[in-house]
Amino acid sequence: MRNSTRRIAALLGAVLLLSALSGCAAGSGKNQMSLMVDVAYLPKHAPFFAAVKRGFFAAEGIDLTLMPGSGSSNTVTAVETGKVDAGWADFGTTILSQGRGAKVKQVNLLQARSAYAVVGLKGKGINGWGDLVGKTVATEGAGAMTAMWPLAMQRLGLKKNDVNVVHASSASKIPGLLAGRWDANLALYVSDQPAIDALGREAVVLKWSDLGIDLYGNGIIFSDEKLKNDPEQVKKFNSAMQKGFLWSCAHPEEAAKDFQSEVSGFETKTVTLAINEQCDLNWGSGDSANEFGVMDDAGVQKMLQVAGQYLGLDPASKLTPSDVYSNAYLDPIRRNDTVKAP
């Protein structure tokens, strides 16, 4: 009987120990977070890797896991459904998802300006906007740039048939351009210019922003549920993200090494080119021009108008700027502030 009692006591002790260990694991899990970017890893994502590797998230008590994406729309869905904690997604795509009922918000605008561009090859006849007449441009069929191309044509004073537009898959756009199947691509230049550079060619970039089409680009999104239930963790996340991103802009070669340690196949000069292009989009205009990540009603209202006119936002949508974004989870870094690694 005594032996049985001892065995039962030992078993109970083991169960209590396991329960305690499980409780500790659950507690530590609260500090674990995940971030899904917009597409598969590209050199433009180097600042995210540097922010983790240089200890910015660890300094905030966050163990961050990065995840590749498969389009901003899927990233928004992953955030809303709780598959990941945070996402890096296109502002216009976020608005469309919100218009369909997605309960998410933009809370940290890392790209105050969009990277929309026409990207061609040097020495192939396109050096400026006027050279597009009579040329063929490839674009992805359902992309936001395709939908907004009429706006660019309008700003150029061109008619629909002045430029021939063909549809191509994302994977075939650069090979088709190199093979001469078309003259240029509608593309995010922070992605395509480094990709062309990696292939030993030089790109010609015509930025839509030079036409006055200067819109919000990609930012950090969280679900409304996460914002409500754990606002302090979101603030810590934003603090780490902002510092890590701006540190990368000031130290592109070091950030490139951090990226290369996790993602192979890209030379340092290609990654640093992407980082520099990315960092050119940090600062916008208007009321929030000198505060990194901060959005304002005027900028968001412009995005809402574009989404309604070109991107397919339901005309009956009641979205307002306060539905779309919040600056409440930011302690923004100003333009001339210096960021040091932990």
HUTA-V28480 format. One record per pair of residues at least 24 apart in sequence whose ideal C-beta (glycine too) atoms are under 6 Angstrom apart, sorted by sequence separation. I is the first residue (numbers start at 1). GAP is how many residues later the second one is. If there is no record, write none. Layout:
i-><I:I>
gap-><GAP:GAP>
This chain:
i-><80:252:297:300:79:300:76:137:141:41:129:40:76:136:137:138:33:116:133:31:39:136:138:140:249:295:31:32:33:34:35:36:38:132:31:37:34:36:294:38:138:38:293:138:294:36:293:292:145:291:292:36:291:138:290:290:136:136:137:138:139:36:135:34:38:242:34:35:36:37:38:242:33:92:152:155:126:120:217:118:119:119:119:117:198:115:119:197:115:115:194:197:129:126:194:121:122:194:122:216:119:120:119:190:216:246:117:118:190:117:117:238:242:116:238:247:246:235:247:234:113:243:113:114:115:114:113:111:111:110:109:108:108:106:107:106:107:104:104:103:91:94:90:88:108:89:86:87:110:86:79:80:79:44:44:42:43:148:147:147:144:113:111:112:113:112:60:60:60:57:56:109:108:109:56:56:51:50:47:50:47:50:53:47:50:95:46:49:46:49:91:95:46:49:99:92:96:99:96:99:92:106:107:99:105:98:105:41:107:43:46:43:43:46:95:44:43:44:59:54:55>
gap-><24:24:24:24:25:25:26:26:26:27:27:28:28:28:28:28:29:29:29:30:30:30:30:30:30:30:31:31:31:31:31:31:31:31:32:32:33:33:33:34:35:37:37:38:38:39:39:40:41:41:41:42:43:44:44:45:46:47:47:47:47:48:48:50:50:50:51:51:51:51:51:51:52:52:56:56:58:64:64:66:66:68:70:72:72:73:73:73:74:75:76:76:77:78:79:80:80:80:82:83:84:84:86:87:87:87:88:88:88:89:90:91:91:92:92:92:93:94:94:95:96:96:101:101:102:103:104:106:107:109:110:111:112:113:113:115:115:117:119:121:125:127:128:130:130:132:134:134:135:136:142:143:144:146:147:149:151:162:163:164:167:168:170:171:171:172:176:179:180:183:184:184:185:186:187:188:193:194:198:198:201:205:205:208:208:208:209:209:210:210:212:212:213:213:214:215:215:215:217:218:219:219:219:220:220:221:221:222:222:223:225:227:228:229:229:230:231:234:283:287:287>
